[in-house]
Structures are given as C-alpha cells and as structure tokens.
Amino acid sequence: MRMNHIVEKEFVLESAGNSAIWGDVRWHDDGRPDSLWPVVIVCHGFKAFKDWGPFPAIGRRFAELGFVSIVFNFSHNGISVHSRRFTEPEKFSINTFSLELDDVRRIVDAVESGAIVCPANLDRIGIVGHSRGGGIALISGREDGRIKAVASWASVAKFDRYTEEQKARWKEKGSVQLSSINSRTAFTLGLDLLNDIEQNRERLNILRAVQALGKPLLIVHGMHDIPVKLKEAQELFDAAEKNLTEFVILEGAGHAFGAKHPYRTESPVMTHVIDLTASWFEHSL
C-alpha cells in the first residue's frame, strides 16, 4: 500500500520577452489515481522569489491541506532558472506589471493544458498574492474567468506609488536606482515599468479590478504593516462587494506576518494566515 506524501515537482514555462517562468508544484498524494485537488497559485511580491523566506513552506502547507499549490518566479524578477540568487539584473530592469499578468495567464494555461503535470480540479482554481503580488492576483482574478476566488495578503491598492517629481527624474535619467535586494547587489529599473503604468492605467487600476471582480475575495492585512499601510487594505475592502468579501485584520502583524529570509524558524502568524486562507479557499472555490 502506498504511503501518503507530498509530491513536489519543478516546472519551467516559456514566457514573453525571451525569459522563463520557473516554479514548483506540490500536492498531497493520497494513493488514489483519480484524486483531483483544488489549485492555489501563489504570487510573490516585489524583490521576492519563489524560494524567498516562507514561500516554500507556504507551498508545502497548502499541499498538506489538500490543494495543488503552485509557487513560481515571475519571469522578470531577476532570478534565473535553478538559481536562488539575483543573477539577471537586465531582466529585472525591464520588468512590468503587464509582464507579470501575462505570467499568471501562462500559469493558468499550463494547468489547464496539462503542461504543468498535477491532479488539478480545473473548476476550482484560486490565486493568492503577497504585497505587489496581491495587486497582480486581484487583476488576474478580474481578467481570467478560470480563476474562481482571490486572496490578498498585505496587498497594495495601487501600483503607481511615485510622486510626479520622482517620475520626472526617472524619465530624465532613464532609470531609477533601487535599494539593495536582500542585502545583495543594488538593481535599477528602466523606463519600462513607468511606461507600463502610464500607458495601461485603466488595466492596472487595482481598485477598479476589485470593484468589478464579482467573485469571492479574502483580504488579510497586518495592523502594523509599515511598507503597505492598513489604509490600503481598507481601500480594497471599500471597493469590494461586501457579500463576497472577507476582511481579516491581524493585530500585531507586520508586512511579512513574522516571516523572514531565510525561514529557519516557523512564524506562527504566517502559518495562521496560510491555514485561514486554505479554509477560506476550501469553501469559496
């Protein structure tokens, strides 16, 4: 008799811009060949990656709780295939929100087509995103009817977070210098991201996407989130359909819900967030 265990497989998909989407798919093998599990796609935030901090643990925990979990690197996040270091600054510099939305669509396409091999229930696909990834998840949920429910963790309510003065200097210099990423080499952003903001304002309007979402939404935010203030979560909730939305504010929690990189010690708050999200997906998908 086969023992139940967590199956974990890597996948690589072609993306736009001559890059690749590298990810991990996990599920609980119950020994029955006909078992199908609901799917949760996990979107990391700005300057993060699939192996940063708690993300591997997030993928494993969702799998333990009865989901096919997909945790992946956005194609232009600066991490090359089979690497856990920022080795592609040139791709990071040309990343855009539209590219990340395309990455999510390609993930869903691959689940649907079987290019990502897993026992997926295609009628029960959900998506969750952290921070900037929350905004990507929300817009993806609005645009893709195959996604049936959306959860946001410490999500931004807007992508345009720059003053007019900052944008003018950005245009003048042709790039903007970022602070070091996880204490490693500092990176720059070219004009691609700024052009994307200005040329696709309607599509990239997160609050408008939430207003038109029309499907179950979970908003989770820490009371003491510094990078993304609680005010932004309130804006998301104000824009949402109240009969389809659950809003959870965590006392004492910060932006990463107590998780750090490397994730050597489990954060009880992070585990709580995963578990409550899994429970919500179970009855919302």
N, C-alpha and C positions, 0 to 999 in steps of 0.2 A: 504494500500500500504506500502511495506517495505521501511524503510529508508536506504539509502546507508551508509555504515560504514566500518571501518577496522576490519576485523576478525583477532584475534590473538590466536594462539594455541601453546602449548608446545608439544614437542615430545622427546622421548628417544629411541635411537637405540643401538643395541649391536655393539661393536667394537672389534678389535683384542686386545689381551692382557688382557682379563677379565676386560674390562672397558666399558664405555658408552659414547655415543655422545648425549649431551643434547642440544636442540635448540628450537628456536621459528620460526614458520612460520606465515606469515601475508599476507593478500590480501584485496583488496577493493571489498566489496560485493555490486554489483550494482542491486541486486534483481532479476537477471536472472539466473536460474539454469544451463543454458547451456554455461555461460561465461567461457572462458579459458584465462589465462593470461601468458605472458612470465615469466620465472623464473630467478631470480638473487640469486646466492649463495654467501654469504659474508664470507670471511675468515679473522679472526683476526690475529694479529701479535704476536711476541714473548712476553711472560709475560702479554698478554692481555686475554680477555674472552668476551663472548657474551654480558654481561651486563656492560662492562667497558666503561666509558666515553660516546661517541656518538653512540655506536653500536645499542642500542635500537632505537634511533632516526633515524639512518640510515635505519633500517628495516622498521620502520613506514613510512618514507618518500618514499622509493621505492614502498611500498604498495599504498600509496596515488597517486603515479604517474603511477599506472596501472600494477604493477608487483606482482607476488608471490615472496616475499622476504624470504630467509632462512638465519638466523643468528644463529650460533651454536658455542659450545665449542669444540675444538679439544679434543679428548678422554683422552689425557695425559697432559693437560695443568695445572693440579693441582687443578681444581675446581670440586667438587663433584656435583652430581645432586641436584637441588634445593638449591644450595649454591651460594653466591656471594663473598665467601672468599676462599683463598688458604688453603685447608684442606687436600690435597693429595700430599704431597711433594715426596712421594715414586714414584708415577706415573710420576710426573714432571721430576724426576731424570732419568727415563728410556725412556723419550720421544725421538722420532727420526723423521726425515723428512719423512721417508718411512711410518711410522705410520700415519702421517698427510695426506699423499697422499692416503692412504687406507681409512681414514675417509671421504675424499671428494668423493671417489668412492662409499662408502656406502651411502652417502647422495644422490648422483645421482641415485643409485639403488633404494633407498626408494621412491624417487619422481616418478620414472618410474613404480615401482610396486604398488604404492598407499599406501605403509606403512606410508609415510608422506601424510596425507589426505589434499589435496588442489586442486583447479581448475587449474592445470598446463597444459600449452601447451608444450607437450614434444618435439616438433620440435623447440622450442625457449628457450633453456637453456643457460644462461650465468653465468660467475663467475667473482668475483672481490675480490682482496686481498690487505691488507694493510701491508707494510713493509715485514717481513718474510712471512706473508700470501700471499703477492704478488708473491713470488717465488713459493709457493705451487700452487697458482692459475695458473701460467704460465705453470708449468709442467703438472698439471692436464688437462689443456686445450690441451696440446700436446698429452697426452696419451688417452684421452677419447673423442671419436668422437661424443658422445651425447652432449658435450659442444660446442656451436657454436660460442661463442665470449668470449674474455677475457679482463678484465680491471685491471690495476695495479695502486695502489695508494702508492707512496713513496716506491716502491718495491726495495728490494735488487736485485743485479745482480749475486750474488754468495752466497752460503751457507757456504763455507769454509772461515771463517773470522779470522782464528787463525794463528799465526806465528808458525814456526817449533819448536821454543823454548817453546812456550805455550803448544803445543801439547805434547812435550816430558815430561813436568812437569805434564800435565794432565794424561798421561799414567803412570808415576811413582807413582803418588798419588792415581790413580784410580778414581778420581773425580775432579771437579773444582767448587769452590765456586762462586756463583753469588751475585751481589749486591742485596739489599733488593728489593722486588717486591711491588711497590706502597706503600712504607714505612712500609711494613709488614715484616714478618719473611723472613730471607735470605734463599735461596734454593741452592741445589747443583745439578750438572749434573754428572751422572756416565759416563762410557765409551761408553754407547750405542750410543749416538749421534755421537761421534768421530768415532766409528767403522762404523756407517752408512755412514758418509762422505767418509771414506777411501775405503769401500767395494762396494759402489754404486756411484762412481764418475761419470760414464757416465750418469746414470739415473738422478742424481741430478745436472747435469750441466744446469743451468738456461739459459745461453746464447745459448747453443745448442738447448734447447727446443724452444726458441724463433725463432731461425733460421728455425726450422722445423715445426713451428706452423701451418702455412697455413690457418689461419682464422683471422677475424678482431681482432685487438688489440688496446686498448687505454692505453696510458702511461700518468699518471698525477704525477707531482712531484713539490715540493716547491723549489723555488730558494734558500731559506735559511734553507734547511733541514740539520741538523747537524748530527744525527745518521746515515743517509744514504745520502751521498753526491749526488748532482745533476749529478756528473760524472757517477754514476751507471745507472741512467735513460738514459743518453746518450749512454752508452754501450748497454742497451736493445734496444734502437732505432736503433743503428748502426747494430745490429744483425737482426732486423726485416725486413719483406717485406714491403717496403715503400708504395706500393699501397694499403696495407691492414691496415696500421698503422696510428694512430693519436697521436701526441706527444704534450702535453699541459704542459707548464712551468708556474707556478703561482708566480708572483712577490710578494715578502714579506711574502710568506707562509713558515711555518716550517714543521716538520715531521708529526705532527698530524693535520695540517690545522686549527690551532687555537682551537682545541677541547681539553678539559681537563677532568679529572675524579675527582669528579663527574661532570656530564654535566648539570650544573644548568642553564647556560646561553648559548643560541644557538650561535654557531660560524658561521658568515655569509660566511666565506671561506669554511667551511665544507659543509654547505648547498649548496653552489655553486658547489662544487665537486660532491655531490650526484646528483644534478639536471643535470649537464652537462653529467655525466656518464649515467644517466637514458635516456637522449635524445639520446646519442650515442648508447646505447643498443637497443633503440626502432627502429633505422634504420639499426642496424647491425645484429640483431637476425632474 
